[in-house]
């Protein structure tokens, strides 16, 4: 299948624009440029990976390429224009962004997954679309082809694009992520958007020292010269382990896909786990050399089960890291993004982003952000305390089986057995009490709280990320009298459902290898498809894993709505090279479906290519 289909790009439509100096962009403004539309939502870790993949392309092809982010929100909070503006700064988005809260442009370009990329040529035609991450290499080759074609035709226009940078902010912290009390009153904070760590005095404001140069990068060395890229979680090692390891604190260096070690006495930084490559492999249960293994957006850390447990947000798993043996491996999860409890190898998580260990050391609490859930590990089994699934969220207190969060990023176990949750997109700190199975609101009106930690004196600090500060909870807030009950709105992600007919359905995942690549079968079948449904009764036949990208499914006529969960991947390698590089393209789709008599009997999903 070639790139011959002539599909005219639909006009951009949305609520407004960011990073354009107030200007409204049209297709006519970018005629003559190669345009990549990046359909993203700021909660989604795979979307954040794509932002990182696009950065080198934006630098390399700056005079011919225009990247436009089309922000298509999943959560209610993401519809807030101020929250979107904050996210654009937080994640270093240096291109125009179209605010599309009603998903108008998303629907016009037939996007069905976050993230989706659509490529528009200089004449205004859509020439490729692709879902998921891992497309940088293929995009680079496609851009080279388009440059050659349109330079020859005289339709390529070189020069500056429409991006206008916003003013530089001046606060001491910028989108801090996580906090770690160090004893003696000071607290270490990951200053994520400034790519460094900051030690604050007991007042929570005075900067004692900064570890890291403040420039995005990857470099070990002294506190002044070391570099991080959007660091998040922090974990203090037990003293005896720190003495052997040679460092005191482990840092989740999220965008670098690394764990870093920090020696507190000197501020010296070393890399302790991760190759720096993003994980695109197959799940195994073996220990790996920590410095050789690929990680994916580690987001938080906790000392549990005699090792560091890592919330590996990028692949919906928990990992472990042993600082003494210098090994690492998978602790829980299969990489499927969904909610399923049970024995650790078989569970499903969805972007776990916060960890905290109970005072007695028995439970590991997990803030599972994309399912808006509070979950815990005990005796090698994962349980869900609060949370319904990927598409149910809100601000509702009361019995845990009915309570709702909205994309929580932090969790803090208290001595009485209860748990505080940084309920990020509700702007609240919530409390779950296992003794009563009740959820209450401790404080609201916060600006995207991303972590909650206990101090040595029994106080509670909240990292108020979008307010660029660390705040202390009032002492009375944690008493039963200090908590309130919110009966807020229940939300479901209302993406337009796909109308399907009951009975036989052909699922086609469309994948065309990028220019210069071919399918790679050197490690077995080059493609893999996994299908499941929520509720499971929706799917009478066709569930499970297989190597084919086209499959016959049978849908029940007894279920009217549900979600088809499809995970597809394709392995490719360079076609002509003497030492070919290998690539893995992968995407999860949660496709909301409605069963109707007039529904279609074919569901095409584009992993890469153009569905004609």
Buried (B, 14 or more C-beta within 10 A) or exposed (E): EEBEBEBEBBEBBBBBBBBBEEEEBEBEBBBBBBBBBBBBBBBBBBBBBBBBBBBEBBEEBBEBBBBBBBBBBBBBBBBBEEBBBBBBBBBBBBBBBBBBBBBBBBBBBBBBBBBBBBBBBBBBBBBBBBBBBBBBBBBBBBBEBBBEBBEEEEBBBEEEBBBEEEEEEEEBBBBBBBBBBBEEBBBBBBBBBBBBBBBBEBEBEEEEEBBBBBEBBBBBBBBEBBBBBBBBBBBBBEEEBBEEBEBBBBBBBBBBBBBBBBBBEEBBBBBBBBBEEBBBBEBEEEBBEBBEBBBBBBBBBBBBBEBBBBBBBBBBBBBBBBBEEBBBBBBBBBBBBBBBEEEBEEBBBBBBBBBBBBEEEEBBBBBBBBBBBBBBBEEEEBBBBBBBBBBBBBBBBBEBEEBBBBBBBBBBBBEEEBBBBBBBBBBBBBBBBBEEBBBBBBBBEBBBBBBBBBBEEEBBBBBBBBBBBBBBBEEEBBEEEBBEEBEBEEBEBEBEBBEBBBBBBBBBBBBBBBBBBBBBEEEEEBBBBBBBBBEEEBBBEBBEEEEEBEBEBEBBEEBEEBBBBBBBBBBBBBEEEEEBEEBBBBBBBBBBBEBEEEBEEEBBBBBBBBBE
